[in-house]
Amino acid sequence: MFEKPLGMRDTLPLLYETKMKVRSKMLQEMTSWGYQMIATPALEYYETVGKESAIQDQQLFTLIDQQGHTLVLRPDMTAPIARVAASKLLKYRIPVRLAYAANVYRAQQREGGRPAEFEQIGIECIGHSTVSGDAESIALLVSVLRIAGLENFKISVGHIGYIKQLFSDVLHDEERAEQCLKFLYEKNYVGYREHVKKLALSEAQEQRLLQLLSLRGLEEVCQQGRALLENEAGLQAINELEELYKQLKDFGVHKYVSFDLSLVCHMSYYTGLLFEVYADGVGSPIGSGGRYDNLLSKFNYKAPATGFAISTDRLLEALGNLEEEKDSYCILFDEQHRQAAIQAAATMRAEGKVVVLQDIHGVKDVLAFTSSFTAVEYMTDSEGGKQ
Ligand SMILES: N[C@@H](Cc1c[nH]c[nH+]1)C(=O)O
């Protein structure tokens, strides 16, 4: 048994092929909206990108380079892209629109769980401060998923600014707010309720924290969310949610969207609107994103930004079927027919066929080898010529 490190997976040919097709359709859509492809290194310094990636530290793969610096395998693409954009790209065009398909790495605690290396396909729109940036991001997300062949999905939208304001109004204490946020992030609503009840708040304040969990649905949720606030702060978040919905209607994609004002995503760099995508039959979100207006300033450039990433593997799980195995042809040749066989294969390949050219003397069990091809041509003397 040759085992792989925890959470590492192989991609076998059929899955690889399916992935390649889906990825190429999605990237084509992204680039047609003016998003430019970008690649960044798999390894980054812990002190910069690693720290800002804001994924729990125990999920980071770290290693030490020859000079003794701590490196991390990037846990997402947002922080690396923020690093490049801040240092190079924003001098060129603002907002800058970038797209990627790249592997990211998150260490796992146990076997059989989530993959520790997986591909994300996503975009970042950097330097865009208004809700139009968020609406564009969600509209593109919908378009990309539909082009990949997915129809049954829902985008759940929330606003981290709203939750933080509500917690600050009620709890007046950052540590207590963090504890509550953690329950929401883990989607442990039972735990959240129990925790809130133990906080020794007045009945009214307790109710406000509990009602947060019921702020789910369509437009009416904004009105209910507004009613939970005690003062002006937090209203901006609600206004943004309403504006977003209006713009999503203009894009014609609002039917994919619903609100969940208790939504907290795993990245702590989010500052405003944020969202998760759920597809029928897949337990975890197949994608997520949101606004992160403070991340670039960690790289010495103040710029607002928004974006999303889709997990290619989870999307494929939602899509269900793998690509059909393609028709493929085999030409078996011997020494005397090598040249003719090479030419015959080239002609068929030029017609778009998949052709394997195989020296018959290199195969032990010809019957077993040829059994999976659509058609087999023998260009040999030993087998009695063409069959
Ligand atoms: N990087 C985020 C997704 C995202 C892209 N842009 C903004 N958010 C993630 O891995 O979940």
PDBQT file of the ligand as one rigid body, heavy atoms in Angstrom, charges set to zero:
ROOT
HETATM    1  N1  LIG A 401     -11.189  33.246  -1.042  1.00  0.00    +0.000 N 
HETATM    2  C1  LIG A 401     -12.517  32.967  -0.558  1.00  0.00    +0.000 C 
HETATM    3  C2  LIG A 401     -13.548  33.248  -1.614  1.00  0.00    +0.000 C 
HETATM    4  C3  LIG A 401     -13.458  34.660  -2.071  1.00  0.00    +0.000 A 
HETATM    5  C4  LIG A 401     -12.915  35.148  -3.199  1.00  0.00    +0.000 A 
HETATM    6  N2  LIG A 401     -13.052  36.491  -3.125  1.00  0.00    +0.000 N 
HETATM    7  C5  LIG A 401     -13.644  36.805  -2.034  1.00  0.00    +0.000 A 
HETATM    8  N3  LIG A 401     -13.904  35.699  -1.350  1.00  0.00    +0.000 N 
HETATM    9  C6  LIG A 401     -12.591  31.502  -0.115  1.00  0.00    +0.000 C 
HETATM   10  O1  LIG A 401     -11.682  30.748  -0.355  1.00  0.00    +0.000 OA
HETATM   11  O2  LIG A 401     -13.578  31.111   0.444  1.00  0.00    +0.000 OA
ENDROOT
TORSDOF 0
